[in-house]
Amino acid sequence: MLTAVFLASVAPGPAAPARPAPCGYEADGKVRLRGGPGDSRTPLGLLRAGDTVTVSGESGDWYRVSLDGRSRSHPRAGTEGWAEKRHFTPRACTRRSG
């Protein structure tokens, strides 16, 4: 009986529902891309709402990002720089069916 109680107490419970993994981040408005983390760093370009980035690092309130596709405001795909975290929303990955 004691063994059954012990096994019941260490048995895994129901699995938590899977959350979609982040699949990059999306700018929520105009975002200044800079050469380093800080407002005093050299401006490299401007991202617009809907531009997507991949985050490769962070420092304080800043993300190190690379632009996934060309921005409507002209920075090219692959452009790297720093931008404030507060301007980005994680995107959920979607799975293709069949």
C-alpha positions as CSV (number, residue, x, y, z in Angstrom):
1,M,0.0,0.0,0.0
2,L,2.8,2.4,0.9
3,T,4.5,1.7,-2.5
4,A,1.3,2.6,-4.3
5,V,1.0,5.9,-2.5
6,F,4.6,6.7,-3.2
7,L,4.3,5.9,-6.9
8,A,1.1,8.0,-7.1
9,S,2.9,11.0,-5.6
10,V,5.9,10.9,-8.0
11,A,3.9,9.9,-11.2
12,P,3.8,12.7,-13.7
13,G,0.6,14.6,-13.8
14,P,-1.2,15.6,-17.0
15,A,1.0,17.3,-19.5
16,A,0.7,21.1,-19.8
17,P,-0.8,22.2,-23.1
18,A,2.0,23.0,-25.6
19,R,2.5,26.7,-26.3
20,P,3.5,27.8,-29.7
21,A,7.1,28.6,-29.9
22,P,8.1,32.2,-30.8
23,C,9.0,32.5,-34.4
24,G,10.8,35.8,-34.5
25,Y,9.4,39.2,-33.4
26,E,7.3,41.8,-35.1
27,A,7.8,45.5,-34.8
28,D,4.7,47.3,-33.5
29,G,5.4,50.7,-35.1
30,K,8.3,52.8,-36.1
31,V,11.5,51.5,-34.5
32,R,14.9,53.0,-34.8
33,L,17.6,50.4,-35.5
34,R,20.9,51.4,-33.9
35,G,24.6,50.4,-33.9
36,G,24.5,49.4,-30.2
37,P,22.2,49.3,-27.2
38,G,21.4,52.9,-26.4
39,D,19.8,56.0,-27.7
40,S,23.1,57.7,-28.3
41,R,24.3,54.9,-30.7
42,T,24.5,55.5,-34.4
43,P,21.1,55.1,-36.2
44,L,21.2,52.4,-38.9
45,G,17.7,52.6,-40.2
46,L,14.0,52.6,-39.4
47,L,11.8,49.6,-39.1
48,R,8.0,49.8,-39.6
49,A,5.0,48.1,-38.1
50,G,4.9,44.5,-39.3
51,D,8.6,44.2,-40.1
52,T,9.9,40.9,-38.6
53,V,13.3,40.3,-36.9
54,T,15.2,37.5,-35.4
55,V,16.6,38.2,-31.9
56,S,20.2,37.1,-31.4
57,G,21.0,38.8,-28.1
58,E,19.9,41.3,-25.5
59,S,21.4,43.9,-23.2
60,G,19.1,45.6,-20.7
61,D,16.1,46.9,-22.5
62,W,17.6,46.3,-25.9
63,Y,17.5,43.4,-28.4
64,R,20.2,42.6,-30.9
65,V,18.2,41.9,-34.1
66,S,18.6,41.0,-37.7
67,L,15.9,42.0,-40.2
68,D,14.1,38.9,-41.7
69,G,13.0,40.6,-44.9
70,R,13.4,44.0,-46.5
71,S,11.7,46.7,-44.6
72,R,9.3,49.1,-46.3
73,S,11.6,51.9,-45.0
74,H,14.6,50.4,-46.9
75,P,16.9,48.5,-44.5
76,R,17.8,45.3,-46.4
77,A,17.1,41.8,-45.2
78,G,19.8,40.6,-42.9
79,T,20.6,44.1,-41.6
80,E,21.8,43.8,-38.0
81,G,21.5,46.3,-35.2
82,W,19.9,47.0,-31.8
83,A,16.4,48.1,-31.0
84,E,14.4,48.7,-27.8
85,K,12.5,45.5,-26.6
86,R,9.3,47.4,-25.9
87,H,8.7,47.8,-29.7
88,F,8.4,44.1,-30.5
89,T,5.8,41.4,-30.1
90,P,6.7,37.7,-30.3
91,R,5.2,35.9,-33.3
92,A,3.9,32.3,-32.9
93,C,5.1,29.7,-35.4
94,T,2.4,28.1,-37.5
95,R,2.6,24.5,-38.7
96,R,1.8,23.6,-42.3
97,S,-0.8,20.9,-42.7
98,G,-0.2,17.9,-45.0
